[in-house]
Amino acid sequence: MKNIAILGTGQVGQKLAVGFLKNDYSVTFGTHHPDKTMEWQDPSLEGSKVLAYADAAKIGDLVVMALKGTAAESVVTEVISALQEKTVMDVTNPIADVPPVDGVLKFFTNLDESLMERLQNIAPQAHFVKAFNSVGNAHFINPQFGTTPSMFICGNDADAKKEIATIVRAFGWDVEDMGKATAARAIEPLCMLWCIPGLLHNEWMHAFKVLKK
């Protein structure tokens, strides 16, 4: 049984953890404050192991970055030695700590870089794969849209992408492999697009679907 180290104990990390547990993985959470009492959103998470970021990453066979984008670079720097040659599923988005404008979130990156590329540059021996950043966490596991929605992934390592693709399919999604890490420059802004109906009209029940002929 593979152990998944989820760095981040918020709703995103917890939703993913539920999916991993349903698919026979074990889960360890990483946080800055492992002694803090956790508020678990799902009964299956009660009793979950919670360690410091570096300790969780060290024992994880696969690491998930489920953090605020503003914290991601410092956490990767903190755990860099534990990420060597590991697949790292990057769920982060570079959302700035400023209010949206007309429903459009503000990013602290630009279209010539992505947060995942920054993280990959910090830890070049890790195998980052972007996934689950372009939909709300309520839809992560077995999404119900009347059709199978598309999950966009990218990364530089083919084997790591295969590993993440297996997880994405097990969670109920079609996989759309967009290529190398540079594609995160296009995938990360899908978070902006997904959030606009929610921020403007409180409509959050949607996902992306690639139609092919």
C-alpha positions as CSV (number, residue, x, y, z in Angstrom):
1,M,0.0,0.0,0.0
2,K,1.4,3.4,-1.0
3,N,1.5,6.1,1.5
4,I,0.5,9.6,0.3
5,A,1.9,12.6,2.1
6,I,-0.5,15.5,1.8
7,L,1.1,18.8,2.7
8,G,-1.8,20.9,3.9
9,T,-4.7,20.1,6.2
10,G,-7.3,22.4,4.7
11,Q,-10.4,21.4,2.7
12,V,-8.4,20.7,-0.5
13,G,-6.0,18.3,1.2
14,Q,-8.8,16.6,3.2
15,K,-11.0,16.0,0.1
16,L,-8.1,14.5,-1.7
17,A,-7.3,12.3,1.4
18,V,-10.8,10.9,1.3
19,G,-10.3,9.9,-2.3
20,F,-7.0,8.3,-1.6
21,L,-8.4,6.3,1.3
22,K,-11.3,5.1,-0.9
23,N,-8.8,3.8,-3.4
24,D,-6.7,1.9,-0.8
25,Y,-3.9,4.3,-0.2
26,S,-2.7,5.3,3.2
27,V,-2.5,9.0,4.0
28,T,-0.2,11.1,6.2
29,F,-0.8,14.8,6.6
30,G,1.9,17.5,6.8
31,T,1.5,20.8,8.5
32,H,3.4,23.6,10.3
33,H,1.6,22.8,13.5
34,P,1.2,19.0,13.9
35,D,0.2,19.3,17.6
36,K,-2.8,21.5,16.7
37,T,-6.2,19.9,17.1
38,M,-7.5,19.1,13.6
39,E,-11.1,19.7,12.4
40,W,-11.8,16.8,10.1
41,Q,-14.5,17.2,7.5
42,D,-15.1,13.5,7.0
43,P,-15.3,10.7,9.5
44,S,-12.8,8.6,7.5
45,L,-10.1,11.0,8.4
46,E,-10.5,10.7,12.2
47,G,-7.2,9.5,13.7
48,S,-5.2,10.4,10.6
49,K,-1.4,10.8,11.2
50,V,-0.3,14.4,11.2
51,L,3.4,15.3,11.2
52,A,5.5,18.3,10.4
53,Y,5.9,19.0,6.7
54,A,9.4,17.5,6.3
55,D,8.6,14.4,8.3
56,A,5.4,13.7,6.3
57,A,7.2,14.3,3.0
58,K,10.0,11.9,4.1
59,I,7.7,8.9,4.6
60,G,5.4,9.6,1.6
61,D,5.8,7.5,-1.5
62,L,4.0,10.3,-3.3
63,V,3.7,13.9,-2.1
64,V,0.7,16.2,-2.7
65,M,1.1,19.9,-2.5
66,A,-2.3,21.1,-1.2
67,L,-1.3,24.5,0.2
68,K,-2.1,28.1,-0.4
69,G,0.0,29.2,-3.4
70,T,1.6,32.0,-1.3
71,A,3.1,29.3,1.0
72,A,4.1,26.7,-1.6
73,E,7.6,27.9,-2.3
74,S,8.7,28.2,1.3
75,V,7.3,24.7,2.1
76,V,9.0,23.1,-0.9
77,T,12.3,24.7,0.2
78,E,11.7,23.3,3.7
79,V,11.1,19.7,2.5
80,I,13.4,19.7,-0.5
81,S,15.6,16.8,0.7
82,A,12.5,14.6,1.1
83,L,11.3,15.1,-2.5
84,Q,14.2,13.7,-4.3
85,E,13.0,11.5,-7.2
86,K,9.5,11.4,-5.9
87,T,6.3,12.2,-7.8
88,V,4.7,15.4,-6.4
89,M,1.1,16.2,-7.3
90,D,0.8,20.0,-7.4
91,V,-2.7,21.2,-6.6
92,T,-1.6,24.8,-5.9
93,N,-2.6,28.0,-7.6
94,P,-0.7,31.3,-7.5
95,I,-3.6,33.3,-6.0
96,A,-2.5,36.6,-4.6
97,D,-3.8,37.9,-1.3
98,V,-5.9,40.7,-2.8
99,P,-9.6,40.8,-3.7
100,P,-10.8,39.7,-7.1
101,V,-11.8,42.3,-9.7
102,D,-15.1,41.6,-11.5
103,G,-14.9,38.0,-10.4
104,V,-11.3,37.6,-11.7
105,L,-8.7,36.4,-9.2
106,K,-5.3,38.1,-9.1
107,F,-2.2,35.9,-9.6
108,F,1.3,36.7,-8.4
109,T,2.7,35.0,-11.4
110,N,2.4,36.0,-15.1
111,L,1.8,34.2,-18.4
112,D,5.5,33.6,-18.9
113,E,5.8,31.5,-15.7
114,S,3.8,29.3,-13.5
115,L,3.9,28.5,-9.8
116,M,4.6,24.8,-10.6
117,E,7.6,25.8,-12.7
118,R,8.9,27.8,-9.7
119,L,8.5,24.8,-7.5
120,Q,10.2,22.5,-10.0
121,N,13.1,24.9,-10.1
122,I,13.4,24.9,-6.3
123,A,13.4,21.1,-6.3
124,P,14.8,20.0,-9.7
125,Q,15.2,16.3,-8.6
126,A,11.4,16.0,-7.8
127,H,8.8,15.1,-10.4
128,F,6.1,17.7,-10.2
129,V,2.7,17.1,-12.0
130,K,0.0,19.7,-12.0
131,A,-3.5,18.3,-11.3
132,F,-6.8,19.2,-9.5
133,N,-6.2,22.9,-9.6
134,S,-9.0,23.8,-12.0
135,V,-12.1,22.7,-10.1
136,G,-13.5,23.1,-6.6
137,N,-12.7,20.5,-4.1
138,A,-16.4,19.5,-3.8
139,H,-16.0,17.8,-7.2
140,F,-12.6,16.1,-6.7
141,I,-14.0,12.6,-6.1
142,N,-16.5,10.9,-8.4
143,P,-17.8,14.2,-10.0
144,Q,-21.4,14.1,-11.0
145,F,-22.0,16.1,-14.2
146,G,-23.8,13.6,-16.4
147,T,-20.5,13.1,-18.3
148,T,-16.9,12.5,-17.3
149,P,-15.2,15.8,-16.9
150,S,-11.6,16.6,-18.0
151,M,-8.7,17.0,-15.6
152,F,-5.7,18.8,-17.2
153,I,-2.3,17.6,-16.1
154,C,1.3,18.5,-17.1
155,G,4.8,17.7,-16.0
156,N,8.3,16.9,-17.2
157,D,8.5,13.3,-16.2
158,A,6.5,10.7,-18.2
159,D,6.4,8.1,-15.4
160,A,5.2,10.6,-12.8
161,K,2.4,11.7,-15.2
162,K,1.4,8.1,-15.6
163,E,1.2,7.7,-11.8
164,I,-0.9,10.9,-11.5
165,A,-3.1,9.9,-14.4
166,T,-3.9,6.6,-12.7
167,I,-5.0,8.5,-9.6
168,V,-7.1,11.0,-11.6
169,R,-8.9,8.2,-13.4
170,A,-9.6,6.4,-10.1
171,F,-11.1,9.6,-8.8
172,G,-13.5,9.7,-11.7
173,W,-12.0,12.0,-14.3
174,D,-10.8,11.8,-17.9
175,V,-7.1,12.8,-18.2
176,E,-5.9,15.5,-20.6
177,D,-2.1,15.5,-20.7
178,M,-1.0,18.9,-21.8
179,G,2.8,18.1,-21.9
180,K,5.7,19.6,-20.1
181,A,5.7,21.8,-17.0
182,T,5.5,24.9,-19.1
183,A,1.9,24.0,-19.8
184,A,1.1,24.9,-16.2
185,R,1.2,28.5,-17.5
186,A,-2.1,27.7,-19.2
187,I,-3.5,25.2,-16.7
188,E,-3.2,27.4,-13.6
189,P,-5.3,30.3,-15.0
190,L,-8.1,27.8,-15.5
191,C,-8.6,28.3,-11.8
192,M,-9.5,32.0,-12.6
193,L,-12.0,30.9,-15.2
194,W,-13.6,28.3,-13.0
195,C,-14.1,30.7,-10.2
196,I,-15.7,33.6,-12.2
197,P,-19.3,32.1,-12.1
198,G,-18.9,31.4,-8.4
199,L,-17.6,34.8,-7.5
200,L,-20.1,36.7,-9.6
201,H,-23.2,34.5,-9.3
202,N,-22.5,32.0,-6.5
203,E,-22.5,29.2,-9.1
204,W,-19.9,26.5,-8.3
205,M,-21.4,23.4,-9.8
206,H,-19.3,23.1,-13.0
207,A,-16.2,21.6,-14.5
208,F,-14.3,21.6,-17.8
209,K,-14.8,19.0,-20.6
210,V,-12.7,18.6,-23.7
211,L,-14.9,17.6,-26.7
212,K,-13.2,15.7,-29.4
213,K,-14.4,14.8,-32.9
